[in-house]
Amino acid sequence: KVGDRWEFGTWSLAKDEMIAFAREFDPQPIHTDEAAAAGTAFGGVIASGWQTILKCIRLFVDGLMRDTAGLASPGLDELRWYKPVRPGDRITARAEVVEIGESKSSPDRGRVHFRIYGVDESGETVLSAKGLFFVARRPPHPSLSPTGGEDQK
């Protein structure tokens, strides 16, 4: 229901993991080059934002979505990175249900909007994203039918 919250666990990244990921997927000097990153406002290598959201999504899937009737997701909205993640930072993945509803085109599906967060050890949010997920809806219980279940005999 709206307002339900979960905490899925904590992750951290070593500098070599950050650099390896960034070399393949986000090759910007602030993520891949220690000398170049040292001369920036960040003062050193920081994790690619893509790597940080993926770490949180992995814990979200492992901790919640694998045990649901999840069908698909059309994507994320409102993805924000508020604070850089540095080597060794410990980030906790959290999620909250912010909206639920029925699918307008498929009555056997529901829509669940989650806000996914990454929170550092000082309690500051380092990232957030709003995700829409489609889930299978449960069939109505026979006792809830207009005939009180009589048609189920």
Secondary structure, DSSP 8 states (H G I E B T S, - for coil): -TT-EEEEEEE---HHHHHHHHHHH---HHHH-HHHHHTSTT-S----HHHHHHHHHHHHHHHTGGGTTEEEEEEEEEEEE-S---TT--EEEEEEEEEEEE-SS-TTEEEEEEEEEEE-TTS-EEEEEEEEEEEE-----GGGSTTTTGGG-
